[in-house]
Amino acid sequence: MQASVVVFPGSNCDRDVKVAIEKITGAKVNMLWHADNAVPQTDLIVLPGGFAYGDYLRTGAMAAHSPIMRDVVAKAKAGTPVLGICNGFQVLCESGLLPGVLMRNASLKFVCRDVRIKVERTDTPFTKAYARGEIIRIPVAHGDGNYFADTATLDALEKEGRVVFRYVDREGEPTPASNPNGSQRNIAGICDERRRVVGLMPHPERLFEPLLGGTDGRKMFESVVASLVH
Amino acid sequence: MRARIRITLKHGVLDPQGKAIENALASLGFKGVNDVRQGKYIEVDLAEKDEGKARELVEQICKELLANTVIENYAYELVPA
């Protein structure tokens, strides 16, 4: 298995993602610089967290137009699984691969803590190994994670089953108190029409082995292996 | 030719930064402030001399990069550089 992690100036979770992928899947991980023009043969592309281009203009806006993104978009459209984590999710939205936008947290504060999310869809390459409806604990660390889209887009996402992760409480209810950033309908992660491109604000790579305090993020990467086998 | 571009949040889009400014104004004792919305102002110097072509270019620039039309509107005026 071959995996690719895109590194933008200002990415800061790229090495964590690389280690997580290597340890969990045994894949060879290529680090791709933002100025590269082509993504080499790969089974998986990850856009990591961080502050690409200093979040200038809007989060993810400059990164979405960097040279490597042209081929990332082309590969995504050809069916290569793409995962955008945190800043990577913001880049996917700005690039048009995913609908909507991540705005400033409603609290205006940077939120850095564990939250609970419900895995609502297991028919993506990144959630196959979870049980449908499984509630996992996972860290968030962002100032701009407030998911916004117009009502028609939100209704379409719900109807097409493209809300993959939702912020929930202990009982699995998407309450206002369990929503760390003001996201509409407690949305923590979504996928594209073909269910191959997934973006989420929480960080699965920060909770993949007991040394890190938990393993709830591990299955996101195990899922890729499982989906390649089938 | 110079483009003076204003980017503002669409109506109905929550503007937490505008709200924070509004609250700060209230706590400073300013009365009669009903609402505050924050936006961006960007100046772009263009080599283009023809106004029609300059407008076309600025439209493209706004749509492709400067504004995210999911949440933002843009408006601009052209002035001599």
HADDOCK unambig.tbl for C-alpha pairs under 7 A between the chains (distance, minus, plus):
assign (segid A and resid 100 and name CA) (segid B and resid 70 and name CA) 6.62 0.50 0.50
assign (segid A and resid 106 and name CA) (segid B and resid 16 and name CA) 5.72 0.50 0.50
assign (segid A and resid 108 and name CA) (segid B and resid 16 and name CA) 6.45 0.50 0.50
assign (segid A and resid 149 and name CA) (segid B and resid 70 and name CA) 6.96 0.50 0.50
